[in-house]
């Protein structure tokens, strides 16, 4: 990234689905919380994403079948698989943003706990790094540096990132 990136911090639990807090500033204050409620261990789990204590998105997890479940971002609902579609490239999965643009998260070979956010055609616009550090907001276990200011793209990117991290942590490396 050649321009000065914004940086936000991951605090709370290092769990992509529950207890993860994302905080920082770009052109505005950024604060997201990912919290999962289990209502029925056999069938129902829901991750709610809040921004400043207001629900803005959800993952409704399906416990079986071919789909992971449903993702709702504001008033747009899509299958969760659309946030982690194959790209044909190793260690990468793509998603289509609300504005129709295609982005992908690529797990980095030199550090499999880190991911880069790519805008077509191959332009890096962000990077997530997993490491423990002290920050202005307290202890942090990861950072996301990015060079865009669209709040909807940020939310979609964070949801796709956390879904990628959960898949890779549960099932192994992204296959592309």
C-alpha positions in Angstrom: 0.0 0.0 0.0 1.7 3.2 -1.2 -0.6 5.7 0.6 -0.8 6.1 4.4 -3.3 3.4 5.6 -5.9 3.7 8.3 -5.4 1.2 11.1 -8.0 -0.5 13.3 -7.4 -2.9 16.1 -8.9 -6.3 17.1 -9.4 -6.7 20.8 -11.6 -8.8 23.0 -11.5 -12.5 22.3 -9.5 -13.9 19.3 -12.6 -15.7 18.1 -14.0 -14.7 14.7 -17.5 -15.4 15.8 -17.8 -14.4 19.4 -16.3 -11.7 21.6 -14.3 -10.1 18.9 -14.2 -6.3 19.1 -12.8 -4.1 16.3 -12.0 -0.5 17.2 -10.2 2.5 15.7 -10.6 5.5 13.5 -10.5 6.2 9.8 -12.5 9.3 8.6 -14.9 8.3 11.4 -15.0 6.4 14.6 -14.9 2.6 14.0 -16.4 0.2 16.6 -17.8 -3.3 15.8 -18.6 -6.2 18.1 -19.1 -9.8 17.0 -21.3 -11.7 19.5 -22.8 -15.2 19.0 -25.8 -16.5 20.8 -26.6 -20.2 20.8 -30.3 -20.8 21.1 -30.3 -24.5 20.1 -27.0 -26.4 19.8 -28.5 -28.6 17.2 -29.8 -26.0 14.9 -29.7 -22.3 15.8 -26.7 -19.9 16.2 -26.7 -16.3 15.4 -23.8 -13.9 15.3 -24.8 -10.2 15.7 -22.5 -7.5 14.5 -23.0 -4.2 16.3 -21.6 -0.8 15.6 -21.7 1.5 18.6 -24.2 -0.9 20.3 -26.6 -0.9 17.3 -27.1 -4.1 15.3 -25.9 -3.6 11.7 -25.4 -7.2 10.5 -25.9 -10.9 11.4 -24.7 -14.3 10.5 -27.5 -16.9 11.0 -25.6 -20.2 11.1 -27.1 -23.3 9.5 -26.1 -26.5 11.3 -26.3 -28.8 8.4 -26.9 -28.9 4.7 -24.8 -27.4 2.0 -24.9 -23.7 3.1 -23.3 -22.1 6.1 -26.4 -20.0 6.7 -27.5 -16.4 5.9 -25.6 -13.1 6.2 -27.6 -9.9 6.6 -25.8 -6.6 6.3 -28.3 -3.8 7.0 -31.2 -4.7 4.7 -29.3 -7.0 2.3 -29.4 -10.8 2.9 -27.2 -13.2 1.1 -26.0 -16.8 1.6 -22.9 -16.7 3.8 -21.1 -18.7 1.1 -21.2 -15.5 -1.1 -18.7 -13.9 1.3 -16.2 -16.8 0.8 -16.6 -17.8 -2.9 -13.7 -19.6 -4.6 -11.4 -17.5 -6.7 -9.4 -20.1 -8.6 -6.3 -18.8 -6.8 -4.6 -20.6 -3.9 -5.5 -19.5 -0.4 -8.1 -16.9 -1.6 -11.8 -16.4 -1.4 -13.8 -13.6 -2.9 -17.0 -11.6 -2.2 -19.1 -9.2 -4.2 -19.7 -5.9 -2.4 -23.1 -4.1 -2.2 -21.9 -1.9 -5.1 -21.2 -4.9 -7.4 -17.4 -4.7 -7.1 -15.4 -7.9 -6.4 -12.9 -8.2 -3.6 -11.0 -11.1 -2.2 -9.2 -12.1 1.0 -6.0 -14.0 0.4 -4.3 -15.8 3.2 -0.6 -14.9 3.1 1.8 -17.8 2.6 4.6 -16.2 4.7 2.2 -15.7 7.6 -0.9 -18.0 7.5 -2.5 -15.9 10.3 -2.5 -12.8 8.0 -4.7 -11.9 5.1 -4.6 -9.3 2.4 -7.7 -7.7 0.9 -7.5 -7.4 -2.8 -9.6 -5.3 -5.2 -9.7 -6.5 -8.8 -7.4 -6.7 -10.7 -4.9 -7.7 -8.0 -4.6 -4.3 -6.1 -4.0 -4.7 -2.4 -6.3 -2.3 -0.4 -5.9 -3.8 3.0 -4.0 -6.2 5.2 -5.0 -8.0 8.4 -2.1 -9.1 10.6 -2.6 -11.4 13.6 -0.1 -10.6 16.5 -0.3 -9.5 20.1 0.6 -6.0 21.0 -0.2 -3.1 23.3 -2.1 -0.3 21.4 -3.8 3.0 22.2 -7.0 1.1 22.9 -5.3 -1.5 25.2 -4.2 -5.1 24.4 -4.8 -6.1 20.8 -4.3 -9.4 19.0 -4.6 -8.1 15.5 -4.7 -5.1 13.2 -6.3 -4.2 9.9 -4.7 -1.5 7.8 -6.6 -0.3 4.7 -6.7 2.5 2.2 -10.4 3.1 1.6 -13.1 5.1 3.5 -16.3 3.4 2.5 -18.0 2.3 5.8 -20.1 -0.4 4.0 -17.1 -1.9 2.4 -15.3 -1.9 5.8 -18.2 -3.8 7.4 -18.5 -6.3 4.5 -14.7 -6.8 4.5 -14.7 -7.5 8.3 -17.5 -9.9 8.0 -15.8 -11.8 5.1 -12.5 -11.7 7.0 -14.0 -13.2 10.1 -15.8 -15.9 8.1 -12.5 -16.7 6.3 -10.7 -16.9 9.6 -13.3 -19.1 11.1 -13.3 -21.4 8.0 -9.5 -21.6 7.9 -9.3 -22.2 11.7 -12.0 -24.9 11.5 -11.2 -26.6 8.2 -7.7 -25.6 7.2 -6.3 -23.4 4.5 -8.4 -21.7 1.9 -8.3 -23.7 -1.3 -9.3 -21.0 -3.7 
